[in-house]
Amino acid sequence: MENQEMNNGQLQIELKEEVAQGTYANLAIITHSSSEFVLDFVRVLPGMPKAGVQSRIVLAPEHAKRLLRALEDNIAKYERIYGGIRTPDAGMLPPIPNIKGEA
């Protein structure tokens, strides 16, 4: 509580060096239950029979909805500056065949 008062109630977020470099993923698998959303970020490489989950994020439904809204807002800002992001005609990316996973 003391830290919060000293910082005028502002949350300080620390970005550690090993996290700051980021992790590349080109596939997200999203599952959910009644109480949580699970986002698995996967790196799929051409010609490789296996793809590894690089990161798993577990969110409460309310936070998943906030994430959706934040992504929509940021995509709109991006497209205003750089132009529309092109996706296949159907509006949805096609599924990647033969994906098998274990939890």
C-alpha positions as CSV (number, residue, x, y, z in Angstrom):
1,M,0.0,0.0,0.0
2,E,2.9,2.3,0.8
3,N,4.3,2.0,-2.8
4,Q,0.9,2.8,-4.3
5,E,0.6,6.0,-2.2
6,M,4.1,7.1,-3.2
7,N,3.3,6.6,-6.9
8,N,0.1,8.5,-6.8
9,G,-1.9,5.3,-7.2
10,Q,-0.3,4.6,-10.6
11,L,0.6,1.0,-11.4
12,Q,4.3,0.5,-12.3
13,I,4.9,-2.3,-14.9
14,E,8.3,-3.9,-15.1
15,L,9.4,-5.3,-18.5
16,K,12.3,-7.7,-17.9
17,E,15.0,-7.9,-20.6
18,E,14.4,-11.5,-21.5
19,V,10.7,-10.8,-22.0
20,A,11.2,-7.5,-23.9
21,Q,12.7,-9.3,-26.9
22,G,9.3,-10.9,-27.5
23,T,8.4,-14.3,-28.8
24,Y,7.4,-14.9,-32.4
25,A,4.2,-16.9,-33.1
26,N,2.3,-17.2,-36.3
27,L,-0.7,-19.2,-35.0
28,A,-3.0,-18.7,-32.1
29,I,-5.3,-21.5,-30.8
30,I,-8.0,-20.2,-28.5
31,T,-10.1,-22.5,-26.2
32,H,-12.4,-21.6,-23.4
33,S,-14.4,-22.9,-20.5
34,S,-17.1,-21.2,-18.5
35,S,-14.5,-19.5,-16.3
36,E,-11.5,-18.8,-18.6
37,F,-10.1,-18.3,-22.1
38,V,-6.8,-20.0,-23.0
39,L,-4.7,-18.5,-25.8
40,D,-1.9,-20.8,-27.0
41,F,0.6,-19.0,-29.3
42,V,2.4,-21.4,-31.6
43,R,5.3,-21.1,-34.0
44,V,4.7,-23.1,-37.2
45,L,7.7,-23.6,-39.4
46,P,7.5,-24.9,-43.0
47,G,8.5,-28.5,-43.4
48,M,8.6,-29.2,-39.7
49,P,6.2,-31.9,-38.5
50,K,5.8,-30.5,-35.0
51,A,5.0,-27.0,-33.9
52,G,5.7,-25.8,-30.4
53,V,3.5,-23.7,-28.1
54,Q,5.7,-20.6,-27.4
55,S,3.4,-19.1,-24.8
56,R,0.1,-19.8,-23.1
57,I,-2.0,-17.0,-21.7
58,V,-5.0,-17.7,-19.5
59,L,-7.6,-15.0,-19.1
60,A,-10.9,-14.4,-17.3
61,P,-13.8,-13.9,-19.7
62,E,-13.9,-10.2,-18.8
63,H,-10.2,-9.7,-19.6
64,A,-10.6,-11.7,-22.9
65,K,-13.3,-9.2,-23.9
66,R,-11.1,-6.3,-22.9
67,L,-8.3,-7.8,-25.0
68,L,-10.6,-8.1,-28.0
69,R,-11.6,-4.4,-27.7
70,A,-8.0,-3.3,-27.3
71,L,-7.0,-5.3,-30.4
72,E,-9.9,-3.8,-32.4
73,D,-8.9,-0.3,-31.3
74,N,-5.2,-0.9,-32.2
75,I,-6.0,-2.5,-35.5
76,A,-8.2,0.5,-36.4
77,K,-5.3,2.9,-35.5
78,Y,-2.8,0.9,-37.5
79,E,-5.1,0.8,-40.5
80,R,-5.6,4.6,-40.3
81,I,-1.9,5.1,-40.6
82,Y,-0.7,2.2,-42.8
83,G,-3.8,1.2,-44.7
84,G,-6.0,-1.9,-44.5
85,I,-4.7,-5.2,-43.4
86,R,-5.4,-7.7,-46.2
87,T,-6.9,-11.0,-45.3
88,P,-8.5,-13.8,-47.5
89,D,-11.8,-13.0,-49.1
90,A,-13.9,-14.9,-46.6
91,G,-12.7,-12.6,-43.8
92,M,-11.5,-15.6,-41.8
93,L,-8.1,-17.2,-42.2
94,P,-8.3,-20.8,-43.4
95,P,-7.6,-23.5,-40.9
96,I,-4.2,-25.2,-41.0
97,P,-4.7,-28.8,-41.8
98,N,-3.6,-31.7,-39.6
99,I,-3.1,-29.8,-36.4
100,K,-3.0,-32.1,-33.5
101,G,-2.3,-31.0,-30.0
102,E,-2.0,-32.2,-26.4
103,A,-2.8,-30.3,-23.3
